[in-house]
């Protein structure tokens, strides 16, 4: 049994802007510091097939995974594959330019192994929310860089632009549960009790 997740969004920038956000793997934890402690290259030349990077995760469990770069067509796509403690992961990231100047950002991720079989679909909701959150952060940074045409170092080291999603917190994860975001708006008594 494997767990497959696919997510896509449209960014108002080119694949090059998205790539500038992705390129320095040591900065990846900024997108979700509650889930990703650190990322670093541990073998080979970065972004060349066969190179390996180490991802120290804290969610969905505390584990350090070594992932191999299977293939890369920079700035359009890359494929990582890794395994640790009985969990396997295949992750594809694809940034497709569109005729309107925007870019479709897509990820396809497949997880397998005993732990995935044990948790089954209970892991789907948190993983999907994590991927959506991460893509939201990447998209915001890439669009900001495209608008300002500022170096990535500035984007990564300055406060996040207004409207950038905050990292997910355990409290927020717990409050949402496996059903995804909940409607927490107050009822409007003038509208028959419907949320406003």
PAGUMAR-569378 format. One line per field, with one value per atom (N, C-alpha, C): residue number from 1; residue in three letters; chain; x, y, z. Coordinates in pm, 1 decimal. Layout:
N
n <- c(NUM,...) $
res <- c(ALA,...) $
chain <- c(A,...) $
xx <- c(X,...) $
yy <- c(Y,...) $
zz <- c(Z,...) $
This chain:
196
n <- c(1,1,1,2,2,2,3,3,3,4,4,4,5,5,5,6,6,6,7,7,7,8,8,8,9,9,9,10,10,10,11,11,11,12,12,12,13,13,13,14,14,14,15,15,15,16,16,16,17,17,17,18,18,18,19,19,19,20,20,20,21,21,21,22,22,22,23,23,23,24,24,24,25,25,25,26,26,26,27,27,27,28,28,28,29,29,29,30,30,30,31,31,31,32,32,32,33,33,33,34,34,34,35,35,35,36,36,36,37,37,37,38,38,38,39,39,39,40,40,40,41,41,41,42,42,42,43,43,43,44,44,44,45,45,45,46,46,46,47,47,47,48,48,48,49,49,49,50,50,50,51,51,51,52,52,52,53,53,53,54,54,54,55,55,55,56,56,56,57,57,57,58,58,58,59,59,59,60,60,60,61,61,61,62,62,62,63,63,63,64,64,64,65,65,65,66,66,66,67,67,67,68,68,68,69,69,69,70,70,70,71,71,71,72,72,72,73,73,73,74,74,74,75,75,75,76,76,76,77,77,77,78,78,78,79,79,79,80,80,80,81,81,81,82,82,82,83,83,83,84,84,84,85,85,85,86,86,86,87,87,87,88,88,88,89,89,89,90,90,90,91,91,91,92,92,92,93,93,93,94,94,94,95,95,95,96,96,96,97,97,97,98,98,98,99,99,99,100,100,100,101,101,101,102,102,102,103,103,103,104,104,104,105,105,105,106,106,106,107,107,107,108,108,108,109,109,109,110,110,110,111,111,111,112,112,112,113,113,113,114,114,114,115,115,115,116,116,116,117,117,117,118,118,118,119,119,119,120,120,120,121,121,121,122,122,122,123,123,123,124,124,124,125,125,125,126,126,126,127,127,127,128,128,128,129,129,129,130,130,130,131,131,131,132,132,132,133,133,133,134,134,134,135,135,135,136,136,136,137,137,137,138,138,138,139,139,139,140,140,140,141,141,141,142,142,142,143,143,143,144,144,144,145,145,145,146,146,146,147,147,147,148,148,148,149,149,149,150,150,150,151,151,151,152,152,152,153,153,153,154,154,154,155,155,155,156,156,156,157,157,157,158,158,158,159,159,159,160,160,160,161,161,161,162,162,162,163,163,163,164,164,164,165,165,165,166,166,166,167,167,167,168,168,168,169,169,169,170,170,170,171,171,171,172,172,172,173,173,173,174,174,174,175,175,175,176,176,176,177,177,177,178,178,178,179,179,179,180,180,180,181,181,181,182,182,182,183,183,183,184,184,184,185,185,185,186,186,186,187,187,187,188,188,188,189,189,189,190,190,190,191,191,191,192,192,192,193,193,193,194,194,194,195,195,195,196,196,196) $
res <- c(UNK,UNK,UNK,UNK,UNK,UNK,UNK,UNK,UNK,UNK,UNK,UNK,UNK,UNK,UNK,UNK,UNK,UNK,UNK,UNK,UNK,UNK,UNK,UNK,UNK,UNK,UNK,UNK,UNK,UNK,UNK,UNK,UNK,UNK,UNK,UNK,UNK,UNK,UNK,UNK,UNK,UNK,UNK,UNK,UNK,UNK,UNK,UNK,UNK,UNK,UNK,UNK,UNK,UNK,UNK,UNK,UNK,UNK,UNK,UNK,UNK,UNK,UNK,UNK,UNK,UNK,UNK,UNK,UNK,UNK,UNK,UNK,UNK,UNK,UNK,UNK,UNK,UNK,UNK,UNK,UNK,UNK,UNK,UNK,UNK,UNK,UNK,UNK,UNK,UNK,UNK,UNK,UNK,UNK,UNK,UNK,UNK,UNK,UNK,UNK,UNK,UNK,UNK,UNK,UNK,UNK,UNK,UNK,UNK,UNK,UNK,UNK,UNK,UNK,UNK,UNK,UNK,UNK,UNK,UNK,UNK,UNK,UNK,UNK,UNK,UNK,UNK,UNK,UNK,UNK,UNK,UNK,UNK,UNK,UNK,UNK,UNK,UNK,UNK,UNK,UNK,UNK,UNK,UNK,UNK,UNK,UNK,UNK,UNK,UNK,UNK,UNK,UNK,UNK,UNK,UNK,UNK,UNK,UNK,UNK,UNK,UNK,UNK,UNK,UNK,UNK,UNK,UNK,UNK,UNK,UNK,UNK,UNK,UNK,UNK,UNK,UNK,UNK,UNK,UNK,UNK,UNK,UNK,UNK,UNK,UNK,UNK,UNK,UNK,UNK,UNK,UNK,UNK,UNK,UNK,UNK,UNK,UNK,UNK,UNK,UNK,UNK,UNK,UNK,UNK,UNK,UNK,UNK,UNK,UNK,UNK,UNK,UNK,UNK,UNK,UNK,UNK,UNK,UNK,UNK,UNK,UNK,UNK,UNK,UNK,UNK,UNK,UNK,UNK,UNK,UNK,UNK,UNK,UNK,UNK,UNK,UNK,UNK,UNK,UNK,UNK,UNK,UNK,UNK,UNK,UNK,UNK,UNK,UNK,UNK,UNK,UNK,UNK,UNK,UNK,UNK,UNK,UNK,UNK,UNK,UNK,UNK,UNK,UNK,UNK,UNK,UNK,UNK,UNK,UNK,UNK,UNK,UNK,UNK,UNK,UNK,UNK,UNK,UNK,UNK,UNK,UNK,UNK,UNK,UNK,UNK,UNK,UNK,UNK,UNK,UNK,UNK,UNK,UNK,UNK,UNK,UNK,UNK,UNK,UNK,UNK,UNK,UNK,UNK,UNK,UNK,UNK,UNK,UNK,UNK,UNK,UNK,UNK,UNK,UNK,UNK,UNK,UNK,UNK,UNK,UNK,UNK,UNK,UNK,UNK,UNK,UNK,UNK,UNK,UNK,UNK,UNK,UNK,UNK,UNK,UNK,UNK,UNK,UNK,UNK,UNK,UNK,UNK,UNK,UNK,UNK,UNK,UNK,UNK,UNK,UNK,UNK,UNK,UNK,UNK,UNK,UNK,UNK,UNK,UNK,UNK,UNK,UNK,UNK,UNK,UNK,UNK,UNK,UNK,UNK,UNK,UNK,UNK,UNK,UNK,UNK,UNK,UNK,UNK,UNK,UNK,UNK,UNK,UNK,UNK,UNK,UNK,UNK,UNK,UNK,UNK,UNK,UNK,UNK,UNK,UNK,UNK,UNK,UNK,UNK,UNK,UNK,UNK,UNK,UNK,UNK,UNK,UNK,UNK,UNK,UNK,UNK,UNK,UNK,UNK,UNK,UNK,UNK,UNK,UNK,UNK,UNK,UNK,UNK,UNK,UNK,UNK,UNK,UNK,UNK,UNK,UNK,UNK,UNK,UNK,UNK,UNK,UNK,UNK,UNK,UNK,UNK,UNK,UNK,UNK,UNK,UNK,UNK,UNK,UNK,UNK,UNK,UNK,UNK,UNK,UNK,UNK,UNK,UNK,UNK,UNK,UNK,UNK,UNK,UNK,UNK,UNK,UNK,UNK,UNK,UNK,UNK,UNK,UNK,UNK,UNK,UNK,UNK,UNK,UNK,UNK,UNK,UNK,UNK,UNK,UNK,UNK,UNK,UNK,UNK,UNK,UNK,UNK,UNK,UNK,UNK,UNK,UNK,UNK,UNK,UNK,UNK,UNK,UNK,UNK,UNK,UNK,UNK,UNK,UNK,UNK,UNK,UNK,UNK,UNK,UNK,UNK,UNK,UNK,UNK,UNK,UNK,UNK,UNK,UNK,UNK,UNK,UNK,UNK,UNK,UNK,UNK,UNK,UNK,UNK,UNK,UNK,UNK,UNK,UNK,UNK,UNK,UNK,UNK,UNK,UNK,UNK,UNK,UNK,UNK,UNK,UNK,UNK,UNK,UNK,UNK,UNK,UNK,UNK,UNK,UNK,UNK,UNK,UNK,UNK,UNK,UNK,UNK,UNK,UNK,UNK,UNK,UNK,UNK,UNK,UNK,UNK,UNK,UNK,UNK,UNK,UNK,UNK,UNK,UNK,UNK,UNK,UNK) $
chain <- c(A,A,A,A,A,A,A,A,A,A,A,A,A,A,A,A,A,A,A,A,A,A,A,A,A,A,A,A,A,A,A,A,A,A,A,A,A,A,A,A,A,A,A,A,A,A,A,A,A,A,A,A,A,A,A,A,A,A,A,A,A,A,A,A,A,A,A,A,A,A,A,A,A,A,A,A,A,A,A,A,A,A,A,A,A,A,A,A,A,A,A,A,A,A,A,A,A,A,A,A,A,A,A,A,A,A,A,A,A,A,A,A,A,A,A,A,A,A,A,A,A,A,A,A,A,A,A,A,A,A,A,A,A,A,A,A,A,A,A,A,A,A,A,A,A,A,A,A,A,A,A,A,A,A,A,A,A,A,A,A,A,A,A,A,A,A,A,A,A,A,A,A,A,A,A,A,A,A,A,A,A,A,A,A,A,A,A,A,A,A,A,A,A,A,A,A,A,A,A,A,A,A,A,A,A,A,A,A,A,A,A,A,A,A,A,A,A,A,A,A,A,A,A,A,A,A,A,A,A,A,A,A,A,A,A,A,A,A,A,A,A,A,A,A,A,A,A,A,A,A,A,A,A,A,A,A,A,A,A,A,A,A,A,A,A,A,A,A,A,A,A,A,A,A,A,A,A,A,A,A,A,A,A,A,A,A,A,A,A,A,A,A,A,A,A,A,A,A,A,A,A,A,A,A,A,A,A,A,A,A,A,A,A,A,A,A,A,A,A,A,A,A,A,A,A,A,A,A,A,A,A,A,A,A,A,A,A,A,A,A,A,A,A,A,A,A,A,A,A,A,A,A,A,A,A,A,A,A,A,A,A,A,A,A,A,A,A,A,A,A,A,A,A,A,A,A,A,A,A,A,A,A,A,A,A,A,A,A,A,A,A,A,A,A,A,A,A,A,A,A,A,A,A,A,A,A,A,A,A,A,A,A,A,A,A,A,A,A,A,A,A,A,A,A,A,A,A,A,A,A,A,A,A,A,A,A,A,A,A,A,A,A,A,A,A,A,A,A,A,A,A,A,A,A,A,A,A,A,A,A,A,A,A,A,A,A,A,A,A,A,A,A,A,A,A,A,A,A,A,A,A,A,A,A,A,A,A,A,A,A,A,A,A,A,A,A,A,A,A,A,A,A,A,A,A,A,A,A,A,A,A,A,A,A,A,A,A,A,A,A,A,A,A,A,A,A,A,A,A,A,A,A,A,A,A,A,A,A,A,A,A,A,A,A,A,A,A,A,A,A,A,A,A,A,A,A,A,A,A,A,A,A,A,A,A,A,A,A,A,A,A,A,A,A,A,A,A,A,A,A,A,A,A,A,A,A,A,A) $
xx <- c(84.9,0.0,88.8,49.6,121.8,20.6,70.0,-11.4,36.1,-54.3,-18.6,-84.8,-5.6,-54.2,-13.5,-107.6,-77.7,-134.9,-57.0,-102.4,-48.4,-129.1,-86.3,-143.5,-69.5,-118.2,-55.9,-109.1,-60.4,9.8,135.1,214.1,225.7,216.1,225.0,371.6,449.3,592.2,643.8,769.9,829.4,886.5,914.5,982.2,1116.0,1184.7,1312.5,1296.3,1188.4,1165.3,1137.6,1061.1,1033.4,1162.7,1243.4,1368.9,1461.8,1463.4,1547.5,1508.3,1380.2,1332.6,1374.4,1369.8,1399.5,1548.4,1630.2,1768.7,1853.2,1846.9,1927.8,1851.2,1882.7,1807.0,1818.9,1926.2,1942.6,1834.9,1769.1,1663.4,1524.0,1510.1,1378.2,1304.0,1370.3,1294.9,1213.9,1245.5,1169.7,1023.4,994.6,856.3,769.9,827.3,750.7,847.7,897.3,995.8,942.6,810.5,753.0,768.8,786.4,794.0,932.0,1011.8,1141.0,1249.6,1336.2,1440.9,1559.2,1605.9,1720.2,1726.0,1793.9,1818.2,1958.5,2035.9,2170.5,2214.8,2299.3,2358.1,2464.3,2466.3,2563.6,2652.8,2618.7,2700.1,2678.4,2786.9,2778.1,2767.5,2746.1,2730.9,2583.3,2548.0,2406.2,2337.8,2219.0,2129.2,2179.1,2275.1,2317.9,2268.6,2208.1,2153.0,2255.9,2209.0,2294.4,2339.5,2328.2,2365.0,2260.6,2300.6,2210.1,2199.6,2079.7,2058.8,1992.9,2013.6,1959.8,1851.7,1734.1,1621.4,1590.1,1602.6,1567.5,1424.9,1333.1,1190.8,1148.8,1049.0,986.9,840.6,785.0,648.7,650.8,574.3,477.2,541.6,674.7,746.7,888.7,956.2,1093.8,1186.8,1236.7,1321.9,1410.9,1529.3,1618.2,1626.7,1591.6,1587.4,1698.2,1768.2,1863.1,1793.3,1781.3,1711.7,1810.9,1794.3,1879.6,1805.8,1879.4,1823.7,1828.5,1714.5,1705.3,1725.6,1658.5,1674.9,1639.2,1694.7,1666.0,1675.3,1578.8,1579.2,1550.9,1654.7,1643.3,1615.4,1521.1,1438.2,1300.0,1280.4,1146.5,1103.7,1193.5,1149.8,1265.7,1231.0,1327.2,1253.7,1323.5,1266.5,1361.1,1309.7,1385.1,1326.8,1414.4,1368.7,1450.6,1382.0,1452.5,1379.7,1448.9,1390.0,1459.7,1382.5,1437.7,1334.1,1380.3,1294.9,1168.6,1183.8,1069.7,974.7,1009.2,925.5,999.9,930.4,988.5,914.4,985.7,924.4,977.4,885.8,917.0,850.4,927.7,872.7,915.3,817.0,840.4,792.1,870.5,833.1,846.9,737.7,735.1,682.1,756.2,719.8,703.0,579.3,549.4,510.7,588.2,550.9,422.0,338.7,214.3,223.2,134.5,136.7,102.8,37.0,1.7,112.5,230.3,343.6,347.1,245.6,241.2,303.4,312.6,372.2,282.7,258.8,190.2,295.6,276.6,363.0,291.0,356.1,291.6,388.3,334.9,412.0,329.1,397.0,337.8,428.0,369.0,447.2,382.9,468.3,418.8,500.5,430.3,493.1,451.2,545.6,516.3,589.6,567.0,633.9,538.7,593.5,512.6,442.0,513.1,451.5,335.4,349.8,242.0,122.7,149.4,41.1,-29.8,46.3,-11.2,-103.7,-55.8,-134.6,-239.1,-212.7,-308.1,-352.8,-482.4,-536.8,-536.0,-508.4,-499.7,-385.4,-284.8,-171.0,-200.4,-301.6,-329.2,-359.3,-451.5,-490.7,-374.0,-297.0,-183.0,-79.6,-53.4,44.2,-6.7,-133.7,-188.9,-186.4,-221.9,-218.5,-75.5,19.3,159.5,210.2,175.0,217.9,152.6,23.7,-45.4,15.5,46.4,106.9,245.0,325.6,459.5,452.3,363.4,350.9,302.7,216.5,171.9,288.1,376.2,493.7,588.1,614.7,704.9,648.2,518.8,454.7,463.5,436.1,442.3,582.1,683.5,821.8,861.3,823.2,859.8,791.2,663.1,591.3,648.3,684.5,744.7,877.2,959.4,1088.7,1068.9,966.7,940.3,897.1,811.8,764.6,877.2,955.3,1058.9,1189.8,1203.9,1329.8,1445.7,1424.9,1528.9,1598.8,1723.5,1794.5,1725.5,1734.3,1672.3,1723.3,1850.2,1905.5,1822.6,1777.6,1695.4,1560.2,1501.1,1370.4,1378.4,1484.2,1495.0,1532.2,1602.8,1653.6,1573.5,1480.0,1396.0,1264.0,1189.5,1057.5,973.3,888.5,804.0,713.8,688.5,598.1,459.2,385.8,250.7,168.1,90.8,9.2,76.2,203.5,271.3,210.1,170.6,114.1,216.2,169.2,256.4,281.3,393.9,416.7,302.4,269.0,166.6,217.2,128.9,166.8,95.5,147.1,77.8,-64.2,-84.6,-218.6,-314.6,-268.4,-351.8,-379.5,-277.4,-296.6,-402.3,-391.2,-484.6,-625.6,-636.8,-768.6,-837.3,-759.3,-818.3,-860.7,-790.3,-821.9,-793.6,-841.1,-815.2,-908.8,-1010.4,-1107.4,-1064.4,-950.6,-905.4,-955.6,-941.6,-982.1,-1130.2,-1161.9,-1299.3,-1352.3,-1485.7,-1549.5,-1563.8,-1485.2,-1486.1,-1548.5,-1620.5,-1683.0,-1800.6,-1828.3,-1938.8,-2072.4,-2176.1,-2307.9,-2361.2,-2434.0,-2494.4,-2643.5,-2691.8,-2833.5,-2927.1,-2883.3,-2967.9,-2986.3,-2903.4,-2903.6,-2946.1,-3029.1,-3074.8,-2967.7,-2866.6,-2762.8,-2650.1,-2650.0,-2541.4,-2413.9,-2297.4,-2172.3,-2152.0,-2087.1,-2053.4,-1911.2) $
yy <- c(-118.6,0.0,124.0,221.1,348.0,460.7,574.6,694.1,794.7,836.9,930.4,1064.5,1169.5,1305.9,1385.3,1462.7,1551.4,1687.7,1790.5,1926.8,2017.5,2114.8,2210.9,2348.1,2450.0,2587.1,2668.3,2786.1,2872.7,2992.3,3011.8,3123.9,3231.8,3355.5,3469.4,3510.6,3417.7,3441.0,3329.7,3335.6,3235.2,3118.6,3005.0,2895.0,2938.2,3032.8,3080.6,3142.8,3218.7,3279.1,3171.2,3070.6,2960.7,2886.8,2863.2,2792.7,2869.0,3001.0,3080.6,3058.6,3035.3,3008.3,2867.5,2771.7,2631.4,2600.4,2669.2,2627.9,2602.9,2689.1,2673.5,2587.2,2457.5,2363.6,2394.6,2460.4,2491.4,2588.2,2658.1,2752.7,2689.6,2564.3,2500.6,2501.3,2484.0,2480.1,2605.7,2717.6,2840.0,2826.2,2733.4,2717.4,2649.4,2563.8,2497.3,2446.7,2537.6,2498.1,2398.4,2386.0,2286.4,2145.0,2131.8,1999.2,1965.4,2065.1,2041.7,2115.3,2036.6,2094.7,2145.5,2064.9,2106.1,2025.2,2082.5,2016.1,2054.4,1955.8,1985.3,1878.4,1918.8,1823.6,1744.3,1612.6,1528.7,1449.5,1447.7,1372.1,1425.1,1434.2,1474.0,1624.0,1662.7,1802.6,1839.6,1944.0,1981.2,1992.9,1938.7,1945.1,1868.3,1776.7,1685.8,1547.0,1475.4,1341.4,1256.0,1186.0,1101.7,1168.2,1302.6,1371.0,1339.2,1352.8,1317.4,1432.1,1446.6,1545.8,1480.9,1540.9,1489.2,1583.9,1527.9,1605.6,1558.8,1647.4,1615.6,1662.3,1567.1,1595.8,1583.8,1661.0,1644.2,1603.2,1616.5,1574.0,1498.4,1399.4,1342.6,1263.0,1237.1,1175.7,1229.1,1214.5,1262.4,1161.5,1196.1,1105.2,1186.9,1136.0,1198.5,1107.3,1161.0,1084.7,1133.8,1040.5,1074.8,1048.0,1151.5,1140.8,1161.1,1081.3,1093.0,1171.1,1258.4,1330.4,1235.2,1187.0,1089.5,1157.5,1270.4,1346.5,1492.2,1578.9,1721.2,1787.8,1871.6,1954.9,2097.1,2160.3,2288.7,2398.8,2488.2,2511.8,2448.9,2350.3,2298.3,2183.3,2089.9,1972.9,1906.3,1836.5,1747.2,1636.9,1525.5,1405.4,1357.4,1347.6,1297.4,1164.6,1074.4,945.4,910.8,870.9,838.9,735.2,684.8,585.5,592.0,560.6,553.7,490.2,405.0,343.5,281.6,216.6,148.7,238.5,364.8,457.5,493.2,483.2,524.1,648.1,731.0,853.5,881.0,907.1,954.5,1090.4,1191.9,1327.2,1391.7,1436.7,1507.6,1651.0,1746.2,1887.5,1935.6,1991.7,2031.5,2174.4,2259.9,2400.9,2428.4,2425.6,2434.9,2577.4,2639.4,2774.3,2769.2,2871.9,2881.3,2996.4,2994.2,3097.3,3236.4,3244.3,3374.0,3431.0,3367.3,3416.6,3363.7,3289.8,3230.9,3091.3,3028.1,2895.0,2804.0,2683.7,2583.0,2514.8,2523.5,2454.6,2325.5,2212.1,2084.0,1993.9,1920.6,1816.3,1689.3,1579.5,1446.6,1373.7,1322.3,1255.1,1121.5,1019.1,885.4,830.9,787.4,733.9,588.2,504.8,363.3,310.2,182.3,117.9,85.1,16.7,-32.9,78.8,188.6,297.9,359.1,371.3,426.3,331.0,201.0,103.1,112.1,131.8,139.2,259.7,378.3,499.8,514.9,456.6,461.5,602.1,617.8,747.6,852.2,810.7,909.6,1007.8,964.8,1052.3,1146.6,1115.6,1194.3,1340.9,1367.3,1505.4,1591.7,1549.5,1630.6,1649.3,1545.2,1558.0,1654.6,1644.0,1734.4,1879.0,1901.6,2038.6,2090.9,2004.7,2046.3,2084.2,2005.3,2033.4,2163.1,2180.3,2302.4,2425.0,2413.5,2523.7,2557.6,2454.3,2473.9,2542.8,2495.1,2556.1,2700.6,2728.9,2866.4,2958.3,2911.3,2989.9,3009.1,2900.4,2907.6,3004.7,2990.9,3076.5,3223.2,3252.6,3390.8,3447.5,3370.2,3417.6,3438.3,3344.5,3355.7,3475.5,3496.7,3610.6,3741.9,3744.3,3864.3,3894.6,3791.8,3810.1,3858.0,3804.5,3844.3,3990.7,4033.0,4171.5,4268.5,4233.8,4324.4,4305.1,4187.9,4150.3,4169.3,4117.7,4126.2,3992.0,3990.5,3863.3,3776.7,3645.0,3551.6,3574.4,3611.4,3631.4,3735.7,3838.5,3941.1,3881.6,3806.1,3746.1,3653.9,3571.3,3471.9,3532.3,3645.9,3699.8,3817.0,3866.4,3975.1,3918.1,3995.6,3947.6,3909.7,3812.5,3765.9,3878.6,3885.2,3988.0,3972.7,4082.4,4078.2,3979.2,3896.8,3796.9,3661.3,3648.9,3520.4,3431.7,3308.5,3220.0,3193.1,3186.2,3153.9,3003.8,2961.5,2817.8,2754.5,2632.0,2560.5,2533.8,2542.1,2511.8,2385.5,2314.7,2194.7,2225.3,2341.9,2376.5,2390.0,2453.1,2469.9,2335.1,2250.8,2116.6,2041.0,2044.3,1971.9,2027.6,2160.5,2222.6,2186.7,2169.8,2137.8,1992.8,1903.9,1761.9,1710.9,1593.4,1532.5,1582.2,1659.7,1703.8,1828.3,1886.5,2007.4,2131.0,2248.2,2372.2,2370.5,2426.6,2431.4,2573.9,2585.4,2715.5,2766.8,2867.9,2918.4,3057.9,3097.4,3228.8,3230.7,3348.7,3365.6,3363.8,3303.0,3306.1,3449.7,3480.5,3611.9,3598.9,3652.1,3637.2,3701.0,3804.1,3869.9,3785.0,3681.7,3600.5,3457.2,3441.2,3308.1,3221.5,3285.3,3210.2,3162.4,3201.3,3159.7,3235.2,3171.8,3240.9,3363.8,3464.9,3584.8,3578.9) $
zz <- c(0.0,0.0,0.0,-77.9,-77.1,-64.6,-22.0,-6.4,-109.3,-197.8,-304.5,-278.7,-295.1,-277.5,-400.8,-451.7,-564.2,-531.4,-558.9,-531.8,-641.3,-682.4,-784.4,-751.8,-791.8,-781.2,-894.7,-917.1,-1024.0,-961.2,-999.3,-947.8,-1054.7,-1013.1,-1103.5,-1120.1,-1176.2,-1199.5,-1290.4,-1324.4,-1413.2,-1332.1,-1397.9,-1328.3,-1269.0,-1333.4,-1279.6,-1141.0,-1120.8,-989.3,-885.5,-922.4,-828.7,-798.1,-900.1,-879.6,-784.7,-796.1,-706.3,-560.6,-535.1,-399.7,-355.1,-446.8,-415.7,-406.3,-483.4,-509.2,-383.9,-284.7,-163.8,-63.6,-61.4,22.6,170.9,212.7,355.4,404.3,310.6,347.6,350.5,305.6,301.4,434.7,549.1,675.0,703.5,641.6,667.8,625.7,534.2,487.7,591.6,673.9,780.0,886.8,971.9,1072.5,1174.3,1185.4,1276.5,1221.6,1090.5,1028.6,976.0,945.3,880.8,959.1,1024.5,1109.0,1027.3,930.3,848.6,719.9,619.8,492.0,448.2,402.6,352.6,254.0,160.6,67.2,142.4,125.0,196.1,102.0,-27.2,-123.4,-263.8,-339.8,-479.8,-498.2,-623.6,-660.1,-655.0,-579.7,-569.3,-705.2,-709.5,-823.7,-946.7,-927.0,-1032.3,-994.5,-1091.0,-1062.8,-989.9,-887.6,-805.6,-676.5,-669.0,-544.7,-438.0,-311.8,-201.8,-103.2,-48.8,54.7,174.7,288.6,413.9,463.1,491.7,541.8,683.0,781.0,919.5,943.0,954.1,969.8,1115.4,1153.5,1284.0,1269.3,1148.1,1118.0,986.7,963.3,1055.5,1167.9,1158.2,1268.5,1269.0,1382.4,1395.8,1329.1,1210.4,1134.5,1040.2,1014.4,917.3,795.8,680.5,555.8,463.0,402.4,296.9,164.6,84.0,-44.5,-157.8,-261.3,-379.7,-487.4,-553.9,-667.8,-787.1,-829.3,-938.1,-1072.4,-1091.4,-1214.9,-1189.1,-1272.8,-1259.8,-1395.7,-1424.2,-1543.1,-1493.2,-1444.9,-1377.2,-1479.6,-1459.4,-1342.2,-1351.1,-1436.7,-1464.1,-1372.5,-1340.5,-1265.0,-1193.2,-1083.8,-1019.8,-945.5,-924.5,-863.6,-754.4,-632.2,-517.7,-472.6,-427.2,-377.2,-253.8,-145.0,-22.8,58.6,161.4,250.8,385.9,491.1,625.7,717.1,805.3,906.9,847.4,733.9,673.4,597.7,579.6,503.9,374.9,261.9,134.4,85.5,12.0,-39.7,-179.7,-272.0,-406.7,-419.5,-455.7,-464.3,-595.1,-670.9,-796.0,-777.5,-826.3,-826.7,-970.4,-1025.1,-1166.0,-1174.7,-1244.3,-1260.2,-1409.5,-1456.7,-1599.3,-1638.1,-1728.9,-1773.9,-1856.7,-1838.0,-1913.0,-2012.7,-2111.4,-2215.8,-2161.5,-2044.7,-1986.7,-1898.0,-1897.0,-1818.3,-1675.8,-1638.3,-1504.7,-1509.5,-1394.0,-1385.0,-1302.4,-1354.9,-1274.7,-1187.5,-1057.1,-960.8,-923.1,-943.2,-914.7,-838.8,-743.1,-677.1,-675.4,-695.3,-680.8,-582.8,-476.2,-373.7,-342.4,-329.0,-297.3,-181.0,-77.3,42.5,59.4,100.6,121.0,242.7,271.9,383.9,496.6,597.0,707.9,784.2,811.9,887.9,810.7,680.3,597.5,599.2,591.7,598.4,733.3,841.2,975.6,989.0,945.9,960.2,850.4,733.9,623.4,590.7,568.2,527.5,638.5,763.8,872.2,848.3,774.6,744.9,628.5,548.0,427.5,458.2,547.6,578.5,621.7,723.2,764.5,653.4,574.4,465.6,359.2,322.2,221.2,269.1,396.7,449.8,451.6,488.4,490.5,353.1,251.8,114.3,65.0,90.7,48.2,115.6,243.5,317.3,259.2,236.5,182.0,45.8,-42.0,-174.0,-163.5,-67.5,-47.2,-12.7,73.2,111.9,-7.6,-80.6,-196.5,-300.7,-328.8,-428.1,-386.8,-260.9,-213.1,-228.0,-188.4,-200.1,-346.1,-433.1,-574.9,-640.0,-610.1,-666.6,-614.9,-487.4,-428.9,-497.7,-515.9,-582.9,-726.7,-794.6,-932.6,-940.1,-847.4,-847.8,-815.8,-717.5,-671.0,-745.6,-812.1,-875.0,-777.6,-656.2,-553.7,-541.6,-495.7,-477.8,-373.4,-389.3,-296.4,-154.7,-138.3,-4.2,70.5,-1.7,60.5,100.1,10.1,36.0,156.1,165.5,272.0,406.2,407.6,533.1,588.0,512.4,559.4,610.9,686.7,729.9,608.3,624.8,514.6,467.1,336.2,283.5,343.8,350.6,403.3,321.1,388.8,321.6,312.5,356.0,353.9,461.3,427.5,529.6,639.7,762.6,875.1,877.5,938.2,952.1,1030.5,994.7,1068.9,1209.3,1305.3,1443.4,1485.9,1585.4,1631.9,1675.2,1739.1,1784.7,1666.5,1558.1,1440.4,1375.3,1365.7,1310.7,1389.7,1523.7,1608.2,1594.9,1585.6,1575.7,1445.0,1337.6,1208.5,1199.6,1265.4,1255.3,1116.1,1084.1,954.7,845.7,881.3,781.5,707.5,741.7,675.7,747.5,686.2,751.5,786.6,900.7,947.3,932.8,918.5,912.1,1054.8,1090.1,1227.0,1234.7,1130.7,1130.9,1229.1,1282.6,1376.5,1300.6,1360.9,1296.8,1290.2,1182.7,1163.8,1193.0,1307.8,1343.1,1242.6,1166.5,1067.9,943.1,928.2,806.6,838.5,942.1,976.3,1040.4,1099.9,1167.5,1080.5,951.2,862.3,899.0,883.0,914.3,825.6,882.5,806.8,760.5) $
